[in-house]
């Protein structure tokens, strides 16, 4: 014989509120029957007991990936950043090629020019947005005939980039000089030095999200080209390799509207100010000062360093977090009047991608398989 109870008792049996009880009804988890008066609700006590037992069952944990990743490529903590146990501040004056050699454990690395097609940025239309600079690099990697060795593959991609961007193909020039020529005619030495420092300090940053994407691809034995594409696609995110683009635009807004007005608007709209805060460097991002020091030496005919300095000074009244390397990189592209989407971050990080790809090959394959239930 079926036993029925009214709504308050049904809710008590389940240990929920009456509102939750009726949400169960609407979702079909429990059946509601009208009483003889046509208004009251009745519930089958046996059905309530079954639902109560079901709710008591332990729920399986959410899907997870639990992998320990040991890497000797880069070490970082609150005290600083080291490539192969060498402090990055000892590397900033070295050519980028030499830092690649350190990361790859290959002396005398040459990033020789590679003939390739020029990158022609797509024009925006009403129907199709312009492709991002990161995706242009993806297309370049896909177009090249790359070897299976990750270091040779990365060297070939890096050698092709200045040519593809319209830089110099003169093999007697250093890499930074060939790359700088893609954006600046007859650059001053300070300009080339700033580009080189940018490439050095951004060459790797341990297990960043894009680097993890490269290692996941390597773990299933994807080709170096496919792994680089995975990393570049991840770098395209606004919260990763594209963060400095937003800094560049922030600085431009500060010049037009005033620093305090722009910061006030961000605070009023509860928007994060790009270029500040870091999950690892809670007190100080060591890359920030190294790069901003080079930015401060740049020719500045448009008086843009003043805006950078004012933002850095005034931000302390609005933001509790210290500046990070994205602020320095955005300042560099802003002062040099480069395109906001200039892919310096991605070009630099290709060096680290190759080192992590090669290191991952020594690990158990397919170790990033997640658990699902």
JOSUL-V844913 format. One record per backbone hydrogen bond with DSSP energy under -0.5 kcal/mol. NH is the residue of the N-H (numbers start at 1). CO is the residue of the C=O. E is the energy in kcal/mol with one decimal. If there is no record, write none. Layout:
((NH:CO:E) (NH:CO:E))
This chain:
((4:2:-0.5) (5:43:-2.3) (7:41:-0.7) (10:6:-2.6) (11:7:-2.7) (12:8:-1.9) (13:9:-2.6) (14:10:-1.7) (15:11:-1.3) (16:11:-2.2) (21:17:-2.1) (22:18:-2.2) (23:19:-1.5) (24:20:-2.0) (25:21:-1.6) (26:22:-2.2) (27:23:-1.5) (28:25:-1.4) (29:24:-2.6) (30:24:-0.9) (33:42:-2.7) (35:40:-2.7) (38:35:-1.8) (42:33:-3.1) (43:5:-2.5) (44:31:-0.5) (45:3:-3.0) (48:44:-2.1) (49:45:-2.0) (50:46:-1.9) (51:47:-2.2) (52:48:-2.4) (53:49:-2.2) (54:50:-2.2) (55:51:-2.2) (56:52:-1.1) (57:53:-0.9) (57:54:-0.7) (64:371:-1.1) (67:65:-0.6) (69:67:-0.6) (70:68:-0.6) (71:69:-0.5) (75:82:-2.5) (77:80:-2.1) (80:77:-1.4) (82:75:-2.7) (83:86:-2.6) (84:73:-2.6) (84:82:-0.6) (86:83:-1.9) (87:85:-0.5) (88:81:-2.7) (90:87:-1.7) (91:88:-1.7) (92:88:-0.9) (94:91:-2.1) (98:95:-0.8) (99:95:-1.5) (100:96:-2.3) (101:97:-2.0) (102:98:-1.7) (103:99:-2.5) (104:100:-2.7) (105:101:-0.8) (106:101:-2.3) (112:110:-1.0) (114:159:-1.3) (119:164:-3.2) (120:118:-0.6) (121:119:-0.7) (125:128:-2.6) (136:132:-1.9) (137:133:-1.7) (138:134:-1.8) (139:135:-2.3) (140:136:-2.0) (141:137:-2.7) (142:138:-2.4) (143:139:-1.3) (143:140:-0.5) (144:140:-1.0) (144:141:-0.8) (146:144:-1.0) (153:149:-2.5) (154:150:-2.4) (155:151:-2.5) (156:152:-2.0) (157:153:-2.3) (158:154:-3.0) (159:155:-2.3) (160:156:-1.6) (161:157:-1.6) (162:158:-0.8) (163:159:-0.5) (164:160:-2.8) (165:161:-2.3) (166:163:-1.2) (167:162:-4.2) (168:178:-1.6) (171:169:-0.7) (173:170:-1.7) (178:174:-2.1) (179:175:-2.5) (180:176:-2.9) (181:177:-1.6) (182:179:-1.9) (183:180:-2.2) (184:180:-2.3) (187:184:-0.5) (191:188:-1.1) (192:188:-1.6) (193:189:-2.5) (194:190:-1.8) (195:191:-2.1) (196:192:-2.4) (197:193:-2.5) (198:194:-2.1) (199:195:-2.2) (200:196:-2.2) (201:197:-2.8) (202:198:-1.5) (203:200:-1.3) (205:206:-0.5) (208:206:-0.9) (212:208:-2.6) (213:209:-2.0) (214:210:-1.8) (215:211:-2.2) (216:212:-2.5) (217:213:-2.1) (218:214:-2.5) (219:215:-2.1) (220:216:-0.9) (220:217:-0.7) (221:218:-1.8) (222:217:-2.5) (227:223:-2.5) (228:224:-2.5) (229:225:-2.1) (230:226:-2.1) (231:227:-2.2) (232:228:-2.7) (233:229:-2.6) (234:230:-1.6) (235:231:-2.3) (236:232:-1.1) (237:234:-1.7) (240:237:-1.8) (241:235:-0.5) (242:237:-1.9) (243:240:-1.5) (245:242:-0.9) (246:242:-0.8) (246:243:-0.7) (247:243:-1.2) (248:244:-2.4) (249:245:-1.8) (250:246:-2.2) (251:247:-2.7) (252:248:-1.8) (253:249:-2.3) (254:250:-2.4) (255:251:-2.0) (256:252:-1.8) (257:253:-3.3) (258:253:-0.6) (258:254:-1.7) (262:258:-2.0) (263:259:-2.6) (264:260:-2.7) (265:261:-2.1) (266:262:-2.1) (267:263:-2.2) (268:264:-2.8) (269:265:-2.4) (270:267:-1.0) (271:266:-3.0) (274:272:-0.7) (276:273:-0.8) (277:322:-3.2) (282:280:-1.5) (285:323:-0.7) (286:284:-0.8) (288:285:-1.5) (289:285:-0.7) (290:286:-1.1) (291:287:-2.1) (292:288:-3.0) (293:289:-2.1) (294:290:-0.7) (294:291:-0.5) (295:291:-2.1) (296:292:-2.5) (297:294:-0.9) (298:295:-1.7) (303:300:-1.7) (308:304:-1.8) (309:305:-2.7) (310:306:-2.4) (311:307:-2.6) (312:308:-2.4) (313:309:-2.2) (314:310:-3.0) (315:311:-2.3) (316:312:-0.5) (316:313:-0.8) (317:314:-1.7) (318:315:-1.5) (319:315:-3.2) (324:275:-2.3) (327:324:-1.2) (328:324:-1.1) (329:325:-2.7) (330:326:-2.8) (331:327:-2.2) (332:328:-2.0) (333:329:-2.2) (334:330:-1.9) (335:331:-3.0) (336:332:-2.4) (337:334:-0.7) (338:333:-2.7) (342:339:-2.1) (344:342:-1.1) (347:343:-2.3) (348:344:-2.5) (349:345:-2.2) (350:346:-1.1) (350:347:-0.6) (351:348:-1.7) (352:203:-1.5) (352:348:-0.5) (353:349:-2.4) (354:350:-1.8) (355:351:-1.4) (356:352:-2.5) (357:353:-2.5) (358:354:-2.2) (359:355:-1.9) (360:356:-2.3) (361:357:-1.2) (362:359:-1.4) (363:360:-2.0) (366:219:-2.3) (367:364:-0.7) (369:366:-0.8) (371:64:-2.8))
